Amino acid sequence: MSEKEISDKILEKALQPAEYEIDGERVKNRSVTELIALEEHLAKKRASRNPLAALRTFRISTQGPER
C-alpha cells in the first residue's frame, strides 16, 4: 500500500463509529491512535530497508564573514 492509501484508510476509519452492529453482527474498529501508530511503524520499516536514505549531503562553506 502506498502512503496515500494508508492515509486515506485512516481518514475513512476515523469517520466511522468505533463500534456498531448490523444484522446481529457486532463490528469494532481499531482506534485512530492504533492506526496512526501502525502508519508510523510502516514508515520506519520502509526507511530501514534503505539505511543510506537517512544520509543527506550538505555543503560546508569555508568562506569568512565577507562573501
Secondary structure as the mmCIF struct_conf table of DSSP 4:
data_model
#
loop_
_struct_conf.conf_type_id
_struct_conf.id
_struct_conf.beg_label_comp_id
_struct_conf.beg_label_asym_id
_struct_conf.beg_label_seq_id
_struct_conf.end_label_comp_id
_struct_conf.end_label_asym_id
_struct_conf.end_label_seq_id
HELX_RH_AL_P HELX_RH_AL_P1 GLU A 3 LEU A 15
BEND BEND1 GLN A 16 GLN A 16
BEND BEND2 ALA A 18 ALA A 18
STRN STRN1 GLU A 19 ILE A 22
TURN_TY1_P TURN_TY1_P1 ASP A 23 GLY A 24
STRN STRN2 GLU A 25 LYS A 28
HELX_LH_PP_P HELX_LH_PP_P1 ASN A 29 SER A 31
HELX_RH_AL_P HELX_RH_AL_P2 VAL A 32 ARG A 49
HELX_RH_3T_P HELX_RH_3T_P1 PRO A 51 ALA A 54
BEND BEND3 PRO A 65 PRO A 65
#
